[in-house]
Amino acid sequence: MSDLRRRFRSGLGDALLFLFLALFGLRYAGRLQASGDEPHYLLMAQSLWQERDLDLRDNYERQDFLDYTPGPLVPHYAAPRRDGRPFPAHSPGLPLLLAPVYAIGGRRAAIVLMAGLAAILAREARRLAFDLTRDEIASLLAWLAAAGAPLFFYSFHLYTEVPSGLALALGLRLLRSAKATPLEAVAAALCACALPLLHLKMTLGAVVLAVIAVARLDGVARAAFFVTAALGAASFMAYYQSVFGSPSPLAIYGGVPSDVARSAPVFALLGLFLDRSFGLLPYAPVYLLAFAGIPALCRRPLRESGPLAAAALAVLGPALFWRMWWGGQCPPARFLVPLVPALAALVAFGVAGSRARQRVAAGLLVVGWAIALFAVWRPEDRLLLNRGDRPTRLWEATVPAVGRVLPSLVPSTELR
């Protein structure tokens, strides 16, 4: 297949995926109000646009959130500002991104934006898979895997994971080039700066991009990256200094979060992949083939495998040491969404050159997409929203035995 034809087909697929995600998201939002952290991000976006601040006290008093969720809404406040006023516990990156589109069309416009970001992230996954394997069928299967759960679920939910995953994936691609231009280096640095602004747990991803820049860039490009990154870091610390009286990003939590001390990394790792409500594999079994791709990735030169492995660990590491590794009241595998491009690339490695494995992948994709579509077809049934350690609505509505066989690794005291 010629490169031009491949790009045309890829572009057409991207456009169709965006249209599918946007239409499905608008249908979902029209039948189910926002939940979990979504109303808080929307309220922050609303306040930024209308009042140019993040003082939400008047917004809560007016119950502005009734436009997209039923009341009452309990405020999510962080450590108080240095003047004693309350401040939102959520990072400002996503509200800054949503504010302009919220002004245009409210929650629905925000969901269309999220659908676009998700479609681009799936494209980045396919591009990464093809660059690493040079196998057209394997990269197509990787794209179909990336577009499914959990990315599909978060294309119409307003959380930080989709834009975080996109910033990390774009930064990696820009830095993979052996001859990155200064402009590309600046763009990669902006991606790195966006990560902690979206959520502090993505700070390690920004560090990984900086390390890759040291190893890959030289001359003007390296200088352009680090000047941009330094300005971004200084602005970030100045923001925290002005709000909390401390330049440390941990000031929003009042220091090291107590959740870290109560973490259980082994249970978190198992839960992220196997938990019946929050795990990845019960909803997207095609990622089983990612484990088959790990040996193939390890055989590649460190120059190719190192950045991908480092980025994957940067995403996975913070989740393992967070008490709420499941992400709260949200769809499954929330914290693994930024890992989708790496997982999809591993799927491509696992099936490249093997017709038998490609047929297995196709079958698992059909199963995963059937589960995902069933879970969201009737939003009012809330099959997608988890219930802590209690039996999952989805499995009760389909195959109750699955819900009984799969483990629940969430502490019984959570989400009751």
C-alpha positions in Angstrom: 0.0 0.0 0.0 1.4 3.4 -1.0 2.1 5.9 1.8 -0.5 8.4 0.4 -3.2 5.7 0.3 -2.4 4.6 3.8 -2.6 8.1 5.1 -5.9 8.7 3.3 -7.5 5.6 4.8 -6.1 6.5 8.2 -7.5 10.0 8.0 -10.9 8.7 6.9 -10.9 6.3 9.8 -10.0 9.1 12.2 -12.8 11.2 11.0 -15.4 8.4 11.2 -14.2 7.5 14.7 -14.6 11.1 15.8 -18.1 11.2 14.4 -19.0 8.0 16.1 -17.6 9.1 19.5 -19.2 12.5 19.3 -22.6 11.2 18.3 -22.5 8.5 20.9 -21.3 10.9 23.6 -24.0 13.4 22.8 -26.6 10.6 23.1 -25.1 9.5 26.4 -25.0 13.0 27.8 -28.6 13.6 26.8 -29.8 10.7 28.8 -27.6 10.8 31.9 -26.3 13.7 33.9 -22.7 14.2 34.9 -21.4 12.3 37.8 -18.2 11.7 39.9 -15.6 14.5 39.4 -17.3 15.7 36.2 -19.6 18.3 37.8 -16.6 19.8 39.6 -14.5 20.2 36.4 -17.6 21.7 34.7 -18.2 24.1 37.5 -14.5 25.2 37.4 -14.7 25.7 33.6 -18.0 27.7 34.1 -16.4 29.9 36.8 -13.3 30.5 34.7 -15.3 31.6 31.7 -18.0 33.7 33.4 -16.1 35.1 36.4 -12.4 34.7 35.5 -11.6 32.9 38.8 -11.7 29.6 40.6 -13.5 30.9 43.7 -16.4 28.5 43.6 -18.3 29.6 46.7 -20.8 31.7 44.8 -21.2 29.0 42.2 -22.2 26.5 44.9 -24.5 29.0 46.5 -26.3 29.7 43.2 -26.3 25.9 42.5 -24.9 26.5 39.0 -24.2 22.8 38.8 -28.0 22.1 38.3 -27.4 22.6 34.6 -25.6 19.3 34.3 -26.1 17.3 37.5 -28.8 17.0 40.2 -28.1 18.5 43.6 -26.8 18.7 46.2 -23.2 18.7 45.2 -20.6 18.5 47.9 -17.7 20.8 47.2 -14.3 19.2 46.5 -11.9 21.6 48.3 -8.2 21.3 48.6 -5.9 22.8 51.2 -7.0 26.5 51.8 -5.4 29.3 50.0 -2.8 31.3 51.8 -5.6 33.9 52.6 -7.8 31.2 54.1 -10.4 31.0 51.2 -11.3 27.5 49.9 -9.8 26.3 46.7 -10.8 23.5 44.3 -9.0 20.2 44.9 -8.8 19.5 41.1 -6.0 20.8 38.9 -6.9 23.7 36.6 -5.7 22.2 33.3 -8.9 20.5 32.2 -11.1 23.4 33.2 -8.9 25.8 31.2 -9.2 23.5 28.2 -13.0 23.2 28.6 -13.8 26.8 29.4 -13.9 28.1 25.8 -16.0 25.3 24.5 -18.3 25.3 27.5 -19.0 29.0 26.7 -20.1 27.8 23.2 -22.3 24.9 24.1 -22.1 23.8 27.7 -21.5 20.2 28.6 -22.4 18.9 25.2 -19.7 21.0 23.5 -17.2 19.8 26.1 -18.1 16.2 25.2 -17.6 16.9 21.5 -14.1 18.3 22.3 -13.3 15.2 24.4 -14.4 13.0 21.5 -12.0 14.8 19.2 -9.1 14.4 21.7 -9.9 10.7 22.1 -10.0 10.2 18.3 -6.6 11.9 18.0 -5.2 9.7 20.8 -6.4 6.6 19.0 -4.6 7.8 15.9 -1.4 8.4 17.8 -1.7 4.8 19.1 -2.0 3.5 15.5 0.8 5.6 14.3 3.1 4.4 17.2 2.1 0.8 16.4 2.9 1.1 12.7 6.2 3.0 13.3 7.4 0.2 15.6 6.1 -2.9 13.7 5.7 -1.7 10.1 2.8 -4.2 10.0 -0.4 -2.6 8.5 -2.8 -5.2 9.9 -1.2 -5.2 13.3 -1.4 -1.4 13.5 -5.1 -1.5 12.4 -5.9 -4.0 15.2 -4.0 -1.7 17.6 -6.1 1.2 16.5 -9.4 -0.7 17.0 -8.1 -1.8 20.4 -7.1 1.8 21.3 -10.5 3.2 20.2 -12.4 0.7 22.4 -12.6 0.5 26.2 -11.4 2.3 28.3 -10.8 5.2 25.8 -14.3 4.8 24.4 -15.8 5.3 27.9 -13.7 8.4 28.6 -14.5 10.0 25.2 -17.8 11.1 26.7 -16.8 11.6 30.3 -15.0 14.8 31.4 -11.8 13.6 33.1 -8.2 14.5 32.7 -7.0 11.1 31.4 -7.7 11.6 27.7 -5.9 15.0 27.3 -3.1 13.7 29.6 -2.6 10.6 27.4 -2.7 12.8 24.3 -0.1 15.2 25.6 2.2 12.3 26.6 1.8 10.5 23.3 2.4 13.7 21.2 5.4 14.5 23.3 6.9 11.0 22.7 6.3 11.2 19.0 7.9 14.6 18.6 10.9 13.4 20.6 11.3 10.1 18.7 12.6 11.8 15.7 16.4 11.8 15.4 16.3 15.2 13.7 13.6 17.1 15.7 13.4 20.7 14.7 13.4 23.5 17.3 9.7 24.1 16.7 9.0 20.4 17.4 11.1 20.6 20.5 9.1 23.5 21.7 5.9 21.6 21.0 7.2 18.6 23.0 8.1 20.9 25.9 4.6 22.4 25.9 3.2 18.8 26.0 5.5 18.2 29.1 4.3 21.4 30.7 0.6 20.4 30.2 0.9 17.1 32.0 1.2 18.3 35.7 -1.2 21.1 34.9 -3.8 18.5 34.0 -3.1 16.3 37.0 -0.2 16.1 39.4 0.0 12.3 38.9 1.3 13.0 35.4 4.3 14.9 36.6 6.5 11.8 36.2 5.5 11.7 32.6 6.8 15.2 32.1 10.1 14.2 33.7 10.3 11.2 31.3 9.8 13.6 28.3 12.6 15.8 29.7 15.0 12.8 30.0 14.2 11.7 26.5 14.9 15.3 25.3 18.3 15.1 26.9 19.1 11.8 25.2 17.6 12.7 21.7 17.9 16.4 21.1 21.0 18.5 20.6 22.0 22.0 19.7 19.2 24.5 19.2 16.5 22.0 19.5 17.7 20.9 23.0 18.0 24.5 24.1 14.5 25.3 22.8 13.0 22.4 24.7 14.6 23.3 28.0 14.0 27.1 27.8 10.3 26.4 27.1 10.2 23.7 29.9 11.9 26.0 32.3 9.5 28.9 31.7 6.6 26.4 32.0 7.9 25.1 35.3 8.5 28.6 36.7 5.0 29.6 35.8 3.6 26.5 37.4 5.4 27.1 40.6 4.5 30.7 40.6 0.9 29.7 40.3 1.1 27.5 43.4 3.0 30.2 45.2 0.4 32.8 44.5 -2.5 30.5 45.6 -1.1 28.5 48.5 2.0 30.5 49.5 4.3 27.6 48.5 5.8 26.7 45.1 5.4 23.0 45.7 2.7 21.3 43.7 1.9 19.2 46.8 0.6 22.4 48.4 -2.8 21.6 47.0 -2.9 18.6 49.3 -1.3 20.3 52.2 1.8 18.2 51.8 2.3 14.5 50.9 -1.2 13.0 50.6 -2.1 10.5 53.3 -3.4 8.2 50.5 0.3 7.3 49.7 0.9 5.9 53.1 -2.2 3.7 52.8 -1.4 2.4 49.4 -1.1 -1.3 48.5 0.8 -1.5 45.2 0.4 -5.2 44.6 -3.4 -5.0 45.0 -3.5 -1.9 42.9 -1.6 -3.6 40.1 -3.9 -6.6 40.1 -7.0 -4.4 40.5 -6.1 -2.2 37.6 -6.1 -5.2 35.3 -8.4 -7.7 36.9 -11.0 -6.1 39.2 -14.5 -6.9 38.2 -15.6 -3.3 38.4 -12.5 -1.2 37.6 -10.1 -3.5 35.8 -9.0 -3.3 32.2 -9.1 -6.8 31.0 -12.8 -7.7 31.9 -13.9 -4.9 29.6 -11.1 -5.0 27.0 -9.9 -8.6 26.7 -7.8 -7.7 23.6 -5.2 -6.2 25.9 -4.4 -9.8 27.0 -2.3 -9.8 23.8 -0.3 -6.9 25.1 1.5 -9.3 27.4 2.5 -11.3 24.4 4.1 -8.2 22.9 6.3 -7.5 25.9 9.1 -10.0 24.8 9.1 -8.5 21.3 9.4 -5.0 22.6 12.3 -6.1 24.8 14.2 -7.4 21.8 14.1 -4.0 20.1 17.0 -1.6 20.5 16.9 0.4 23.7 16.5 3.6 21.6 13.1 2.3 20.5 11.9 0.4 23.5 13.2 2.6 26.3 11.0 5.7 25.8 7.9 3.6 25.5 8.7 1.6 28.6 9.6 4.7 30.6 6.4 6.5 29.6 4.4 3.4 30.6 6.0 3.2 34.0 5.5 6.9 34.5 1.7 6.4 34.0 1.5 3.2 36.0 3.8 4.1 38.9 1.7 6.9 40.5 -1.5 4.8 40.2 0.1 1.9 42.2 0.9 4.2 45.1 -2.5 5.9 45.2 -5.1 4.5 47.7 -7.9 5.2 45.2 -6.2 3.4 42.3 -9.7 2.7 40.8 -10.3 6.5 40.3 -13.6 7.0 42.3 -17.1 6.9 40.9 -16.2 6.5 37.2 -16.0 4.0 34.3 -13.4 1.2 34.5 -9.7 1.5 34.1 -9.6 5.3 34.4 -5.9 5.6 35.4 -4.9 3.3 32.5 -6.3 5.6 29.8 -3.0 7.5 29.3 -1.4 4.1 28.9 -3.6 3.2 25.9 -1.0 4.0 23.1 1.7 1.9 24.9 -0.8 -1.0 25.4 -2.0 -0.8 21.8 1.6 -0.8 20.6 2.2 -4.0 22.6 -0.9 -5.6 21.1 0.6 -4.8 17.7 3.9 -6.4 18.7 2.0 -9.4 20.0 0.1 -10.0 16.7 2.6 -8.8 14.1 3.4 -11.4 11.5 1.1 -14.0 13.0 -2.2 -14.6 11.2 -3.4 -16.9 14.0 -2.8 -14.2 16.7 -4.4 -11.6 14.5 -7.6 -13.7 14.2 -7.6 -14.1 18.0 -7.2 -10.3 18.4 -10.1 -9.8 16.0 -12.3 -12.1 18.1 -11.3 -10.4 21.3 -12.0 -7.0 19.8 -15.5 -8.2 18.9 -16.1 -9.3 22.4 -14.7 -6.1 24.0 -16.7 -3.8 21.7 -19.9 -5.8 22.3 -19.4 -5.4 26.1 -18.6 -1.7 25.8 -21.6 -0.9 23.6 -24.0 -2.9 25.8 -22.6 -1.1 28.9 -23.5 2.3 27.4 -26.5 1.6 25.2 -29.0 2.5 27.9 -27.2 5.2 30.0 -30.1 5.4 32.4 -29.4 1.8 33.6 -25.9 3.0 34.8 -24.3 -0.2 33.8 -21.0 1.6 33.2 -20.7 3.3 36.6 -19.1 1.2 39.2 -20.4 0.5 42.8 -17.2 -0.1 44.7 -16.8 -3.7 45.9 -20.5 -4.6 45.3 -21.5 -6.8 42.3 -21.2 -4.9 39.1 -24.5 -3.9 37.3 -23.1 -4.9 33.9 -22.4 -8.4 34.9 -25.7 -8.7 36.7 -27.4 -7.7 33.5 -25.4 -10.0 31.3 -23.5 -12.9 32.8 -23.8 -12.9 36.6 -21.3 -15.7 36.9 -18.6 -13.4 35.5 -19.2 -11.0 38.4 -18.9 -13.7 40.9 -15.8 -15.3 39.4 -13.8 -12.0 38.9 -12.2 -10.6 42.0 -13.1 -7.4 43.7 -9.9 -5.8 45.0 -11.5 -2.6 46.3 -11.5 -2.3 50.1 -15.0 -2.9 51.4 -15.0 0.4 53.2 -14.9 2.3 49.9 -17.7 3.8 47.8 -20.5 2.4 50.0 
